[in-house]
Amino acid sequence: MKVFYFLRALCFFLALESCLVLPELAALGVGDKGVSGNGRPERIVSLSPGVTEILYALGADRELVGVTDYCNYPPQTSEKTRVGGFSGATVSVETIAALRPDLVIVSGEMHGRVVELLDGLGIRSLAVEPESFSEVYDTIRLLGAVTGHEENAGDLINTIREKIERAQSRRQGREIPAVFWELWDNPLLTAGGPTLISEAIALAGGRNIFAGLGQRWPEVSYEEVLRRRPQWILSADDHRLDAALLSRRPSWSRIPAVEAGRIASVSADMISRYGPRLADAVLLIAEILYP
């Protein structure tokens, strides 16, 4: 299911890159005649906080008529109609239908059931699920093309890249610190290699000690973290940690990060969403690792 949605978005993006005209875009289910005079959607519902942030950053917020309960940034999202939570089970398709959207932008992982219901109502949808910074840039370009804000999309990508360059300049040849990202403690979960979090750590100049794991959110042992001796322990701010708490774990007081109190948190909204603020998360991590 996820592969289908990714290919659906990828095909649409490639069509735009090839400068296909509206009939070809219509065949893909987006930008069809009757959406607006120029073929662009005039009423969009976003079922992803990351997409919502991108649309605002692109200047496409006027077309945005519905968002999820978790779409809380920028503050102006409070003016939009809420259509439910993020998971497919909590989304109200009835509320979406009442908004008469031209396009609903969904998450490929979470909204398979929602897409089926939208298809049954004749409501077009577009699924995106970027899993790397490169795919985030592609998603920004895609949404810029869909909404007619291509130039703004290019500017936004440049701004993100400039922030990342600033983050990388902080290292200035210093040693790369080993970093453990704690996602949860019972069971002990971390960020594996194929995640935006792991890539953000690397872009900030750190080395995720579990970057070699192929799973996105693997369970690891307390002993393995101890063995890999991270110099920093990071987490999102919805899972705050401190040295006193970690030192109570068996032998963790000997971990360099715990010994030196090198424990910090990053905004969960910044680091967990594939929006423009990912660059701010990278910059913050760099400031933590290289004060």
N, C-alpha and C positions, 0 to 999 in steps of 0.2 A: 504493500500500500504506500509506504513512504517513498519507495523508488518511483512509483507511478507519478506521485505528486511532484517530486523533484524534477522528473523529466518533463512534466507538463510546464512547469515554470521555466525550465531551461530552454525548452523548445520555443516558448514565447519570447524569451530574451534573445535567442539566436535569430528569430524572425525579425525582431526590431533591429538587431545589428546588421541584418542583411537588407534593411530598408524595404521590407515588404509593405504593401499597401493595405488598406482596410479590409478588402475581401479576404486576404490571407489571415489577417489578425482575427477576423470574424470566425474563420474556420477553427481557430484555437479557443473560441469561446470568450474572448475579451476584445473590447473595442468595436463591437458590432454596430451596424447602422441603427440609429434610433436611440443610442445611448446619449449622444449630444451632437451638436452640429458638426464638431470636428472629430467625432468618433471616440472621445474620451469620456470616461465615467464621470457623472456629475454628482452621484450619491454613493459613497463608499462606506462600508462597514468593515472595521478592523477587529479581528479576533486574536490579535497578538500585540502585547505591549511594545515589543520591538518595532513592529510595523507602524504602530501609532506614532512612536517617537520619530521614525524616519519620515512619515508623512508630514508631521509638523515641521521638521527641519527642512523639508523640501518646499514648504509653503503651500502644501496641498490640504491644509486643515479645513478650508472652506468646504471642500467636497466631502469631508469626513462627517458622517451623520450618526454613526453608532460605534461604540467601543465596549471593551469588557470592564468588569469591576476592577481588574488589576491594572488598567491603563490609567496611571496616575501622574504621568509626566508628559508634557509640561502641565502646570496647574490648570491651564485652559481646558484640559480634557474633562473637567468637572461640568462643563457646559454641554457635553455630548450625551446622547441617550445611551443608557447601559443596557447591554443585551445578555448579561449573565457573566459567569466566571470564565476561566480560561479553558478548562477541560470540556470536551464535547458534551459530556453528560449534563453540564450546568448551563450550556448556551441555550437561550430561548429562540428557536427558529421562528416562532410566532412573532416575537418582538422584532426580529430582523425583517421579516416579511412586511410588517406594518410600516417600516421605514422606507419601503419601496426602493431598495438599493439597486444600482446598476451593476455593482461589483462587491463581492464579499472576499476579503483577503484572509486566508486561513493558515493554520499551521499544518504542515503535512503529517506530523506525528499525531496530533491530538484530535483532528477534526474530520476523520473519515466518515463517521456517521452524519455529521452536520452537512458535509458536501453532498452526500446521497440525498438528504432531505431537501437541500437547496436545489439540486438538479431536478427533483420531482416538482418543485414549484417554478421551475424555469428561471431561477436566479443564478447568474454566473458567479463563479468563484475562481480564485487564483491562490494556489498553495505555495508557500515559500518556507524553507527550513535551512538557512545557512548554518554550516557547522565549522566554518573557518573564516578568517578575516577576508580572504580572497572572495569567498562566497557572499560575505556581507557586502563587499563592494559591488558584486554582481547584482545583489538584491536591491541596493540603492539605485543602480543604473536602471534596473527593471522597473522599479516603482516610479522613477523619474520619467521614464518613457511612457508608462501607462497613464500617468497623470499630466503629461505635457510639461514637465519640469526638468528636462534633460540637462539644461545648463546648471540649474541649482544642484542637481545630482553630482555633476562633475566638481562643483565648488565644495560640496559637502565631503566628498571623498578626499579632496586635497586637504581640507581642514583636518580630517581624521589622520591622514598620513603625516601632516606637519606636527601634530601632537605626539604621534608615536616617535617621530624623529627626535623631538625634544626629550622624550623619555629615554631613548637610547643614548642620547648624548651625555646623560648623567653618569653612565658607567665609566667613561673616560679611561678605559684600559684596566680597570680594577678587576679583581677576581670575581668570577661568576658564583654567586651563592646558591647552595642547594636549598630548595623550597619544598615544604610539604603543605599541600592544600587540604584542609580538613573540611569535608562537606557535611559529615555527620559522625556521631560518636558511638551509636549503638544500633546497628553495627557500625564499625569504623569504615567510612566511605571517603573516597578521594576523587580527584579529577584525573582521568587517564589521558593518554596522548591525544585522541581525536576529540578534543573539546576546545571551546573558545577560551576557557579559563587557562588551560595548559599553554595555549598559544599566547595568551596575554602575558603570562609569567615570562615566557621566552622573549617576547618583544620588549618587556620591561628590563631585560638583562638578567633574569634568573633562570634556574634549571629545576624544573619540576622533577622530583625524585621518582615519580611514577609515570613519567612521560612515555616510557617504553611499553606500558601496558596498552593493549589494543581496545579494551573496553572503555566506554565513556565514563562510567561511574563505578569503578571496581571496589569491591570490599577487600580491605587489606588488614593485616594483623598488626597489633601493637608492637610485636617483636620485630617485624620487618621495618617499621618506621624507625625504631631504635637502632637497628642495624645500619640503616642508610644515613643516619646522623644529619638531619637537616639543620641548616644554619638559621633558617627562618621558618616559622609556622604561620600560615595565613588562613583566613576563613572569610566568609561573607558576614556582614554585620547582623544577619538573622541567626547566626550561630557563633556567638561571641565566646572567645577563649581567653584565658589568662594563665600566667606562669604557675600560680598557686593551684589552679585546677589541674593543669597538665602534670605538675610534679607529683600529684597523688597517684598517677598511673604507674604501674610497676616499672621501675628503673628509668622512667622518662626524665627524671631529674638530671640524668647524665647526657641527655641530648643537648648539643650545643645551643640550639634555639631556646630551650627551656632554661638552661644554665644562665644564659645572658639576658633572658627576658625579651628575646626578639620574637614577639608574637603580636600580630596586628590583624585588623579586619578591613575589608573593603565593602563599599555599598553593594548590597545584594542586587539591587535594581540595575546598577551600572554593569556589573560583571556577568549577570545572568541573562541579559537581554542583548539581542543582536542589533542594537541601535547605535546612534552616533556617540553615546556616552561610553561605549566600550573604550574609546580612545582616552577618555578621562580616567577610566579604571587602570589602563596601562600606565598612564602618567602617575597615578597615585601609587601603584605598586613600585614603580621606579623610584619614587621619592622615599618609599619605605625602605627599599633595599639599598639605596645609595643616598643617604641623608646629606 
